[in-house]
Each structure stands twice: as C-alpha cells, then as structure tokens.
Amino acid sequence: MGTYYPLGSEKIKITNDEMNRIKKFDKVGMTLMGFKPKTYLKVYHNVKHSVFVYPDESRVQGSSQCMDALIAEMKRKDKIALVRV
C-alpha cells in the first residue's frame, strides 16, 4: 500500500519522506499573498474544498467591521484575495 496524489488520469506516487516534508513545508496559519482581478481565478485552481474565513469579535475587537470593509472594497474593485492556508 502506498501514498499517491491523483493528477488527471494518473496516480503520482509519493514517498513517506516526501509526504512529511510537504506537511511541514511552512508555518501553520494563513498568509495574505495579495489581490488579483476576479477574472484571474479559473475553475481548475480549485483543487480542494472552499474554506470560509469569518471574524471572531471575542478574540479580535473590530474584526467584523474590518472584514466587512475588506469584502466591500474587494467587491467594488472586482478583486479576489490570494491566501496561503
């Protein structure tokens, strides 16, 4: 039994060492990488399920207002946020 990643109609074999290096590639968390026009996003960019981010007022005061302003401005400028999770 082995580990593989499906790519098209092929199965790409991944060793345990490679899998461990992939899992520890970077620090845990979310990093905002920048903003792009909405047309930049293609259907094939979605390789996993969507992740929704929501504000938490109990941990960060004003996060709801900040999130609302960010979303409104992205919609107004027709942009998307690129984020590494």
C-alpha positions as CSV (number, residue, x, y, z in Angstrom):
1,M,0.0,0.0,0.0
2,G,1.4,3.4,-0.9
3,T,0.6,7.1,-0.9
4,Y,-0.3,8.8,-4.1
5,Y,-1.8,12.0,-5.5
6,P,-4.4,11.8,-8.3
7,L,-3.4,14.0,-11.2
8,G,-5.7,13.7,-14.2
9,S,-6.0,10.0,-15.0
10,E,-2.6,9.2,-13.3
11,K,-1.7,8.4,-9.8
12,I,1.6,10.1,-8.7
13,K,3.4,8.0,-6.1
14,I,4.6,10.0,-3.0
15,T,7.1,8.5,-0.5
16,N,6.6,8.9,3.2
17,D,9.6,11.2,3.4
18,E,8.1,13.4,0.7
19,M,4.7,13.5,2.4
20,N,6.3,14.5,5.7
21,R,8.3,17.4,4.0
22,I,5.1,18.6,2.3
23,K,3.2,18.6,5.6
24,K,5.9,20.7,7.3
25,F,6.5,23.0,4.3
26,D,5.7,26.2,6.2
27,K,4.4,27.5,9.4
28,V,0.7,26.8,10.4
29,G,-1.7,29.7,9.7
30,M,-2.9,32.0,7.0
31,T,-0.8,34.4,4.9
32,L,-2.3,37.1,2.7
33,M,-0.3,36.9,-0.5
34,G,-2.0,39.7,-2.4
35,F,-5.0,40.7,-4.5
36,K,-5.8,39.8,-8.1
37,P,-8.6,40.6,-10.6
38,K,-11.6,38.2,-10.2
39,T,-11.0,37.0,-13.8
40,Y,-7.6,35.6,-12.6
41,L,-9.4,32.8,-10.8
42,K,-10.0,29.7,-13.0
43,V,-12.1,26.6,-12.3
44,Y,-9.0,24.4,-12.3
45,H,-7.5,26.4,-9.4
46,N,-9.9,24.9,-7.0
47,V,-8.1,21.7,-6.0
48,K,-9.7,21.3,-2.6
49,H,-13.0,22.4,-1.0
50,S,-13.5,26.1,-0.2
51,V,-12.5,27.5,3.2
52,F,-14.6,30.3,4.6
53,V,-13.0,32.8,6.9
54,Y,-15.1,34.7,9.4
55,P,-14.4,37.3,12.1
56,D,-14.2,36.5,15.8
57,E,-15.1,39.5,17.9
58,S,-14.4,37.6,21.1
59,R,-10.7,37.4,20.1
60,V,-10.2,40.5,18.0
61,Q,-12.3,43.6,18.7
62,G,-13.4,45.2,15.5
63,S,-12.7,42.2,13.3
64,S,-16.3,42.1,11.9
65,Q,-16.1,45.8,10.8
66,C,-12.7,45.2,9.2
67,M,-13.9,42.1,7.4
68,D,-17.0,43.9,6.2
69,A,-14.9,46.8,4.8
70,L,-12.4,44.4,3.1
71,I,-15.2,42.4,1.4
72,A,-17.0,45.6,0.3
73,E,-13.8,47.1,-1.2
74,M,-12.9,43.8,-3.0
75,K,-16.4,43.6,-4.5
76,R,-16.2,47.3,-5.5
77,K,-12.8,46.8,-7.2
78,D,-13.8,43.3,-8.6
79,K,-10.8,41.7,-6.9
80,I,-10.1,38.4,-5.0
81,A,-7.7,37.8,-2.1
82,L,-4.9,35.2,-2.6
83,V,-4.3,33.5,0.7
84,R,-2.0,30.6,1.6
85,V,-3.5,28.4,4.3
